């Protein structure tokens, strides 16, 4: 998966840019109270991309190999309306 595609997907799912590190870019999901470290490589291996999306509390993530959606357990904070 391309790095920019992963960053766009994280932002679309509610993650915010926190800081730029020496080797990683840090994004946080304040709703799920999690963070994701995205390495500074053009290509991110699929396993790492899926783990970052799952760790950030996303209910679904893109499966680039099959152009379909992979569903993960959703965050309770995302589903509740206040």
N, C-alpha and C positions, 0 to 999 in steps of 0.2 A: 504494500500500500504506500502511496506517495505521502510524504510528511505533510505537505500542505493540505491534502485531502483529509488526513486524520485531524489536523488542527481545525479545519472548517467544520468537520463533524462534531468535534468536541464543543466548539462554540455554538453550533446550532442546537446542541442538547443542553445548553445552559452553563457550560463551563466558562470561566473567565481567566484571562491571562494574569498570572501572579508575578512572575519574574523570569528573567533570563539567566540561566546558570552558565558555567563554563562548558559543560557538555550536554546539558538538557534545558528544555523550556518547561516551566512548571505552570500547569493549569489547575484551577480549583473549581469544585462544584460545591458551592456554599450550602445548597439545599441538602445534599447527601453528606456533607462534611467530609469530603474526600479530596485527594489531589492526584494528579497524574504527571509523571515525568516523561516527556517526549524527547528522545535523543536527536541530536543535530545530524541526521543522515537523510539523504534524499529519499531513500527507500527504507521503510520500517517493516521488519518481518511480520508476517500475518499474526503469529502467536502473540507477539508483544502488542500489536495494535488492538487485538481483541481483548487482551488482558487489561490494557489501559482503559478501554471503553467500558468494560465490565466493572472495573474498580471505581470508575467515576460515577457509578450509579445509573447508567443508561439502561433503559428498558429494551432497546434494540440497537444492534450494531450492523454495519454493512459487511457482508461477506463478499469481498471483491473477486474471489475465485469463481463463484457461481452467480454473481449479480443478483443475489436474493437477500433476504433479511434473516438474521439470526436473532432469536428472542431470548433475552435474559430476564431473570426475576426483576420486577420493577421496584423502585424505591417507594416506600410508603409515603414519604413527603411529597413526591410528585403526583400521587393519585388523590391525596386528600385536598379538599377545597376549603379554604377558610375565609 
